[in-house]
Amino acid sequence: MNTKDHLILILAAGEASRMGRVKQMLTHHGKSLIQLAIENALVTGCKVVVVLGAHSKQIMPTIEHYPARLVPNHRWKNGIGTSIRSGIDTALDIYPDLKGVTITLADQPLVTPKHLTAIMRLAETTNAQIIASVYQNTFGVPAYFSSAIFNELMELSGDSGAKSIIQKHEQLVTGIQFDDGAVDIDTKEDWQEYTEQYD
């Protein structure tokens, strides 16, 4: 697999208001959620871009040693769409020949290098424009978007994220089963359940 044409975009700009603390820095088994997301992405051999926002000052010192490009989104309050735009803009400035981007979130702790790699292998073998993870009978992230979709990603605004593009172009979507994608950390209860189950 040729990883030089692929990039993994990790979104970690949210305020995590429902958690009441910096969610991206929640730590389990010695790794924070954001560190785990970056390390899993780097294992694939792909380029990695991380979009930070609400808590960038606290988070950045804990991850700046990784060989990933850190992008501050100063408009994070305007919604996830601005983070995707910031990430894609930066990625294309640095890597103008990108063939595709896989968007993933810092709060899905069960995303693995194996799954990220499987998405990219499927992209190469099928030439699909969109590949989305399937869990709870719906499409979601991690999701891959070919360069043909980049313009639409860069037009996102407000709370419209990757899922809005997936829903708009459902006929173009190839699904890849990933039941663990249903595990995401939004509340204290989510975190407690996760740490107890995977202790």
BELKA-V390519 format. One record per residue. N is the residue number from 1. RES is the residue in one letter. SS is DSSP state (H for helix, E for strand, C for the rest). OMEGA is omega as a letter, one per 30 degrees, with the letter a starting at -180 (* if undefined). NEAR is the number of other ideal C-beta (glycine too) atoms within 8 Angstrom. Layout:
N:RES:SS:OMEGA:NEAR  N:RES:SS:OMEGA:NEAR
//
This chain:
1:M:C:a:6  2:N:C:a:6  3:T:H:a:10  4:K:H:a:5  5:D:H:a:8  6:H:E:l:16  7:L:E:l:13  8:I:E:a:14  9:L:E:a:14  10:I:E:l:16  11:L:E:a:14  12:A:E:a:14  13:A:C:a:12  14:G:C:a:10  15:E:C:a:8  16:A:C:a:14  17:S:C:a:5  18:R:C:l:6  19:M:C:l:12  20:G:C:l:6  21:R:C:a:7  22:V:C:a:9  23:K:H:a:13  24:Q:H:a:13  25:M:H:l:13  26:L:C:a:12  27:T:E:l:7  28:H:E:a:9  29:H:C:l:3  30:G:C:a:4  31:K:E:l:9  32:S:E:l:10  33:L:H:a:15  34:I:H:l:15  35:Q:H:l:11  36:L:H:a:10  37:A:H:a:16  38:I:H:a:14  39:E:H:l:10  40:N:H:l:12  41:A:H:a:15  42:L:H:a:12  43:V:H:a:7  44:T:C:a:13  45:G:C:a:5  46:C:C:l:13  47:K:E:a:12  48:V:E:l:14  49:V:E:a:14  50:V:E:l:14  51:V:E:l:16  52:L:E:a:13  53:G:C:a:14  54:A:C:a:9  55:H:C:a:12  56:S:H:a:10  57:K:H:l:5  58:Q:H:a:9  59:I:H:a:14  60:M:H:a:10  61:P:H:a:6  62:T:H:a:10  63:I:H:a:13  64:E:C:l:7  65:H:C:a:3  66:Y:C:l:10  67:P:C:l:4  68:A:C:l:12  69:R:E:l:10  70:L:E:a:9  71:V:E:l:11  72:P:E:l:9  73:N:C:a:13  74:H:C:l:5  75:R:C:a:7  76:W:H:a:12  77:K:H:a:6  78:N:H:l:8  79:G:C:a:10  80:I:H:l:12  81:G:H:l:13  82:T:H:l:13  83:S:H:l:13  84:I:H:l:17  85:R:H:l:13  86:S:H:a:13  87:G:H:a:16  88:I:H:l:13  89:D:H:a:9  90:T:H:a:11  91:A:H:a:15  92:L:H:l:10  93:D:H:a:6  94:I:H:a:8  95:Y:C:a:8  96:P:C:a:6  97:D:C:a:5  98:L:C:l:13  99:K:C:a:7  100:G:E:l:13  101:V:E:l:15  102:T:E:a:16  103:I:E:l:14  104:T:E:a:14  105:L:E:l:13  106:A:C:a:11  107:D:C:l:11  108:Q:C:a:15  109:P:C:a:11  110:L:C:l:7  111:V:C:a:13  112:T:C:l:8  113:P:H:l:9  114:K:H:a:6  115:H:H:l:13  116:L:H:l:17  117:T:H:l:10  118:A:H:l:9  119:I:H:a:15  120:M:H:l:16  121:R:H:l:9  122:L:H:l:13  123:A:H:a:14  124:E:H:a:9  125:T:H:a:6  126:T:H:a:8  127:N:C:l:7  128:A:C:l:12  129:Q:C:l:9  130:I:E:l:15  131:I:E:a:13  132:A:E:l:14  133:S:E:a:15  134:V:E:l:12  135:Y:E:a:12  136:Q:C:l:4  137:N:C:l:4  138:T:E:l:6  139:F:E:l:12  140:G:E:l:11  141:V:E:g:12  142:P:E:a:15  143:A:E:a:15  144:Y:E:l:16  145:F:E:l:14  146:S:E:a:12  147:S:H:l:7  148:A:H:a:5  149:I:H:a:12  150:F:H:a:12  151:N:H:l:6  152:E:H:l:9  153:L:H:a:14  154:M:C:l:10  155:E:C:a:7  156:L:C:l:15  157:S:C:l:9  158:G:C:a:7  159:D:C:l:6  160:S:C:a:9  161:G:C:a:10  162:A:H:a:11  163:K:H:l:9  164:S:H:l:9  165:I:H:l:13  166:I:H:a:14  167:Q:H:a:8  168:K:H:a:7  169:H:C:a:11  170:E:H:l:8  171:Q:H:l:4  172:L:H:a:7  173:V:E:l:12  174:T:E:a:9  175:G:E:l:9  176:I:E:a:12  177:Q:E:l:7  178:F:C:a:10  179:D:H:a:6  180:D:H:l:11  181:G:H:l:15  182:A:H:a:7  183:V:C:l:9  184:D:C:a:9  185:I:C:l:14  186:D:C:a:9  187:T:C:l:8  188:K:H:l:7  189:E:H:l:6  190:D:H:a:10  191:W:H:l:11  192:Q:H:l:8  193:E:H:a:8  194:Y:H:a:12  195:T:H:l:9  196:E:H:a:7  197:Q:H:a:6  198:Y:C:l:7  199:D:C:*:4
//
